[in-house]
Amino acid sequence: MPGDLEDPRITAFGMLLESHAALVGTIGRDLEEVSGLPLNSFGILLRLARTPGQRLRMTELAAQASLSTSGLTRLVDRLEEAGHLRRDPSVSDRRSSFATLTDQGAQVVTDALPSHLESLERTMAGPLGADGIASLTSMLAAIRDCARATPVRPLDV
């Protein structure tokens, strides 16, 4: 067992979690200063802004944002109330709806984007360089795709 504690897989996973926490804290503070929105709210607007048609089915948006459907619903309620997005019913499936970015939401993204990019450059892209960012993106996509393909097992109780 003692040798297992030094396994590089444990170290890599720990560094990933620590890096995530540090980036979320720093970039979240930077974004909130500029946009007035928490990182998860801005992230929803950014996802919609980067999507063709600036709209996503709510279930797809929840999956992309790693939120439960109820968690996304609460977040979308707040963003809709602020005028940053709207819900549009699906014409093909009455049970589902789309989150659609409004002009006001697009303006929030446009206004915050220069500061957001500067924050990303300072905390992540700068230290890694262009090749490092490309490698990191590729590696994280591989990890994400593998983890999503693995069925979730219930915890042994």
N, C-alpha and C positions, 0 to 999 in steps of 0.2 A: 504493500500500500504506500509507504513513504515515497517510492519512486514514481508512483502514479500522480502524486501531488505536484510533481514538477513537469508533468506532461505538457509539451508545447501547445497542445490543443486547448488545455485549460487556460494557459497564459494568453493565447490569441483571443479566445472568447472573452476573457476578462478585459483585455485591452479594447476590444470592440465595444463592450458595454460602457467602459469608462470614457472612451472617445465619444460615444453617442451622448452620454449624459453631459459631458463638457460642451459639446457643440450645441446641443439643445438649449442649455443654459445661456451660453454666450450669444448665439444667434437669435434666440428667443427674446432676450433683453434688447438687443439691437433693433429687431423688427418692431417690438412693441413701442419703443421710443419714436420710431418713424411713422408707423401705421396706426398705432393705438390698438392693434389686434394681437392676441396671443399667437404663438407660432402655429398651433394646430388650425386656427381659423384662417390665418394667412395661407397656410399650406393648402387648404381646400380651395381658396380663391385661385391660387397659383396653378393647381391641378386643372381647374376649369379653364383658366386662361390658356394653358398649353394644349388643350384638347380641341381638335377640329369641331367647329360649331359651338365651342365654349359651353358644352353641356355633357353631363354624364348621367346614366341611370343611377339612382340612389344606391342600389346594391353594389354596383361597380365602384362607385366613389367610396363607399364604406370599405370595400376590400382593398382598394388602392391606398387608402389612408390608415389601414389597419385599425379600424374602429368597428364596434358592433353596430348593427343597424339602429338600435335605440340610441347609442352614443352619437352617431352621425345625425340622427333626427334632431336631437337636442341642439347640436352645433349648427345645423342648417336652420333651425328655428331662429336662433340668435342672428345669424347672418342674413336671413330673410327679413327679419324685423328691422335690421340696420339698413336694408335696401341694397345689400351687396350681391344677393342672388335671389332667384325666384324658383319656385317649384312649378314644373309643367307636367300635366298628366300625360301618360303614355297613351297614344291613340290605339295602339295594338294590344295593350294589356292594362285593363282598368285598375289592376291591383298595384301597378308600379308607377313611379313618377321619375322625372328628371330634375336634377339641380342645374340651373342655367345661370351663368354669370350675367349680371346686369352691367349697364354702362358705368354705374357708380362703383361696382365691384372691380371692374376692369381698370378704372381710374386709381383705385386704391393700390392695385398691383403695379401699375405704371409708376405711380408716385414713390412707392417703397422699393422698387426694383434696383435703382442705383445703389442705395444704401445696403440692400440685401446682398448684392453682388460684391460690394466692398467687404462686407462682413465675411462672406464665403471665401474671398481671396485671402483675407488676413488670417483666418482661422484654419483653413483647409487647403485651398488651392496653392497658396504661396509656399507653405512648407513642403508640399508634395511636388510641385511643378506640373507642367502639362502632361508629361508622360506618366507621372505618378497618379494624377487624377484619372487618366484613361485606364490605367491598370486597376485602380481602386474601383472604378465604376464597373469594370468587367468582372472583377472578383466578387463584388457585392451582388451583382445580378446573378451570378452563378450560385452563390449561397442562398439568395432569396428564392430562386427557382427550385433549387433542391429542397429547401425547407417547405415550400408550399406544396411540393409534390408528395411529401411525406405525410401520411394520414396522422391525425392527432390521436394519440392513445389516451384513454382515461387513466387517471392516476390510480395506483393501487391504494386502496384504503383499508 
